[in-house]
Amino acid sequence: MHIQDGDLRERIARYLLNLADSTLGGAHSDGTRFVRATHELIAEGTGATRESVSKLIGEMRDDGLLSPAYRCLTLTDEDGLRLLSGYHG
């Protein structure tokens, strides 16, 4: 599945999972993975506007999938993100 396939929420989830496997990814001391990325970078990578990405990241935070901080998104429910994205990497 390509990053640009699916609706924007799916694309963001897929992109974040891909970034978590890249040099922009890391893990907190408890093992929870995170991604160092701005909303602008995610927008560029998913073919969306920053405003749309910011709105959906807020919704994904409310759904317990992400915990955003300054230039860092913690993947609080990685299984949920995988399910949403169809990503199995």
Sequence and secondary structure as in RCSB ss.txt:
>XXXX:A:sequence
MHIQDGDLRERIARYLLNLADSTLGGAHSDGTRFVRATHELIAEGTGATRESVSKLIGEMRDDGLLSPAYRCLTL
TDEDGLRLLSGYHG
>XXXX:A:secstr
  TTSS HHHHHHHHHHHHHTSTTEEE TTS EEE   HHHHHHHHT  HHHHHHHHHHHHHTTS EEETTEEE 
TTHHHHHHHHT   
